[in-house]
Amino acid sequence: MRSARHFVGTVEQKERQEQATAVVNKVHLFDVAVGYALTPRVTLTASVPIMFAKRKSGRTPDRVFHSSGIGDISLGARMWLIRPPSESRQNVAFGVGLKLPTGKPDVTNTFMTATGPVTSVADQSIQLGDRGVGLVFDMHAYKAVKFITFFAGGTYLVNPRNTNGVQTGRGRPSEAIMSVADQYAARIGVAVPAPKIRGLSMSFA
């Protein structure tokens, strides 16, 4: 993933690109997940994210921040409402889980300057974790109509903690401590079988 566009609210700061002051994040995230079917309807899951990230600012081109390692591990369980396989070619699953604070939330990098080495904390956008214990709720559903399968899914992470005590190094009091924010994601799409290749499907979401 590459992120280089800057926004204040919903307004894009295109001048950052023109002035060469834009900040560029490059994040490679690998999600290692395992599941165990306790019953045909109930599955236990574990997810271990592994991240490699780099952050570079046009304002300080000599300082490139890096972070790498294991993120916050999630453990959970998911249950299908209809016992698979569903004869009606449709089903809905609900899940609940726990996010553990296993990722390092205060990664620092050391740079050489004219006066000697300086150690700075990396921006929160490339930190490995947020030091919060959270609850994860998710939903997955599908509906098959002839040869097309429609699917949808959503996840909401509830982080009760407000901040994690890590100093950002920013000047504004409202930005001085890193936050532990809620997170959510949604996905909807369709899947169709690949022509002339048995067992292979294509999806768009």
Salt bridges, closest charged atoms under 4 A:
GLU12 OE1 - ARG5 NH2 2.99
ASP72 OD2 - LYS99 NZ 3.01
ASP106 OD1 - LYS104 NZ 3.13
ASP106 OD2 - ARG131 NH2 3.53
ASP123 OD2 - ARG55 NH1 3.56
ASP123 OD1 - ARG170 NH2 2.56
ASP130 OD1 - LYS99 NZ 2.90
ASP138 OD2 - ARG78 NH2 2.99
GLU175 OE1 - ARG170 NH1 3.71
GLU175 OE2 - ARG172 NH1 3.67
